[in-house]
Amino acid sequence: MSDIPVVALVGRPNVGKSALFNRLIGDDAAIVSEEAGTTRDRHFALAQWNGRDFWLVDTGGLIEDSDLPMDVAIKRQVKEAIAEADLMLLVADAKAGLHPSDARLVDLLRNSQKPWILVANKVDDPKSTDYFEFFNLGAGDPMPVSAVNGKNSGDLLDAVVRRLPPSEGDGKSDALRIAVVGRPNVGKSSFINKLLGEERLVVSEISGTTRDSIDTPYMFHGREFIFIDTAGLRRQSKIDDGIEFYSSLRTRRAIDRSDICLLMIDATEGLHNQDLKIATLAWEAGRGLVILVNKWDLKDKDDKTSAKFEKECAEKAPYLRFVPFLFTSALTGQRVNKVLDVILEVEAERAKRIATSDVNEALGELLARRQPPQAAGREVKLNYATQVETAPPAIAVFGNHPELVQEHYVRYLHNGFREKWGFHGNPLRILMRRKSVRD
């Protein structure tokens, strides 16, 4: 799977970066205000244009030569953004005109030796707004846009996509990509080191040592694995500086790049809401999922403790009933190597394809047991089903009024198909489709 590139918006305060961010992603995710310095935490969102996906990152306004703690923190965050980004958009205010800070930012971007585009924002009417003085920056042709009315935003997105690094594309390598994810300091790097039998990754008692995603290849029974060790994903309120923010972005990117996610949780602390958030991110992204319960050697237990632990997790999120749990210790090596077999099992379930005749037979059995609830004055009939996708598996069920099939009945079908074929460790999607006239 190809990595999704990052595009960062940078500029001095109050030039309209957040408004442009919202315009480009088509949402109001960033808070927009006339007050300078509104954007203190970082915002990022997945954007798409002309078939290319990219992460768009909004940064705080950069104030040079300021010793105020907030300005110093924002400067650090912006520099982190530049280090992380594949492409930068330097946003300037065409109404306010050229500012000395714009020139200093140009120097900062030039030193990064990365591609960037100069954007003259607030050109609501190109005929009455003079943005040509920005040519004096020697940074190429400024691109006039209006975040407020959207003028030239499509042209800007075209330019962004042209400057993105070439897409590697899916399928370039058949290596199985495995993201090791979890909160900070649960033992992700220690686990990979124990698995590989060598100290490849830095391990520290200090939470958050791993800030980049680190790719580590590994061969097992002739199958190539690539382990992606990530920084921990914290609660958003805990992300109080740019380094932590970009660590959470890298975790999201690692999930997107992976086929299977190993979510590591701390046995002594149980399943936190943040663990659940990461699991749900992976599950909804269609990734295979394995729960690694680390530090199991420190847990007081009897022969029923693991079953009770799984049951309590499934009570918080019912889909965890379909996810394998492995109780391990990165410190002692307990069951660490077992994870390789579990990964191969989840991969096999992920690639499983069921014959259409078998899917229809199963649908018939489920319908015989329980018909879909009927809508007032309209008969709801389900006619046939077929598996339409693998990795993750998806089964399409065709009928005369798919929009009238209630959610609880879709869950009934889902559980029935699960009971038949498992698809253990993977999300199973049930797609309700209208039977065509030809059918």
ABEGO torsion letter per residue (X at the ends): XBBBBBBBBBEBBGAGAAAAAAAAAGBAABBBBABBGABABBBBBBBBBGGBBBBBBBBBBBBBGBABAAAAAAAAAAAAAAAABABBBBBBBAAAEBBAAAAAAAAAAAAAGBBBBBBBBGBABAAABBAAAAAAAGAEBBBBBBAAAGBGAAAAAAAAAAABBBBAEBGABABBBBBBBEBBGAGAAAAAAAAAGBBABBBBABBGABABBBBBBBBBGGBBBBBBBBBBBBBAAABABAAAAAAAAAAAAAAAABABBBBBBBAAAEBBAAAAAAAAAAAAAGBBBBBBBBGAAABBBBAAAAAAAAAAAAAABAAAAABBBBBBBAAAGBGAAAAAAAAAAAAAAAABBBBAAAAAAAAAAAAAABBBBBBBGBBBBBABBBBABBOBBBBBBBBABAAABBAAAAAAAAAAAAAAAGGBGBBBBBBBBBBBAAX
